[in-house]
Amino acid sequence: MFTGLIETIGRVVSLKSGRDFARLEIEAPEIMGDVKIGDSIAVNGLCLTAVETEGDCFRADVMAESLRRSSLGRLRAGSRVNLERALAANGRLGGHIVSGHIDGTGEILSLSQEGIATIVTVGADRELLYYIVEKGSIAIDGISLTVMGVGETSFTVGVIPHTSGETTLTEKEPGDIVNLETDIIGKYTEHFLNSKKPKKTEEITLEFLAENGF
């Protein structure tokens, strides 16, 4: 589990693609002193597992489903990526609950200034917008942000200068693709409301077996 508070910006060293997978190598000297093989690291919001570590770099395998759902396949050597290690049990949940499981992608439509804030408008499919609510939480490339407004084809967020300086979001340009993860609590709530609870199966006991001829 993650919080959406980015720890550092890493640099893609290489992205080696196979027919239905990719191996990503990322340089991240600020966090590598504490990264072990098997650790979960959110890369632009996508939860990946460090399968190799070497010096200031870690490598992670990306399966086909992750490539389909996210923008990771668009990365190139030199790309800057937002990184966050998994939340420690004794840490503060400063952002919101982020699973690192991307729902889909959005497109940057515009960036504008409003006082100290950068207002970012992101276009998204209706299926994703359904789960995005005004004043709710959204993770964009792994960054926990508050939704300012939602329209029929897009939503807006405001980025304060600190977040702008610590992440890659305001480096984006119109047309760039970003990873989106909607609020997991809303998805679970919808599932429970729309699903029928399965009937409890009868416990198998010696009496049950005897009654059924065993």
Number of C-alpha atoms within 10 A of each C-alpha: 18 25 23 32 24 25 14 17 23 23 19 20 18 17 21 13 13 10 6 11 16 19 15 24 22 26 23 20 16 12 17 15 10 9 18 14 13 13 14 22 24 25 24 31 31 29 26 22 19 21 15 15 18 10 10 14 20 23 22 23 19 22 14 14 10 21 15 14 17 23 21 22 18 10 15 15 13 13 14 19 25 25 28 26 23 19 18 10 8 6 9 9 15 11 18 21 19 30 21 26 21 24 17 19 22 24 20 21 19 16 20 12 11 10 8 10 16 20 19 21 22 25 23 22 14 13 10 18 17 12 18 22 19 14 13 16 25 26 28 22 30 33 29 23 22 19 18 17 16 19 14 11 12 20 21 22 23 22 20 14 12 9 19 15 12 16 23 18 23 17 11 16 13 13 13 13 20 24 23 29 26 24 20 16 12 13 11 11 10 11 11 10 9 9 8 8 8 6 6 6 6 7 7 8 9 10 9 12 10 9 9 8 6 8
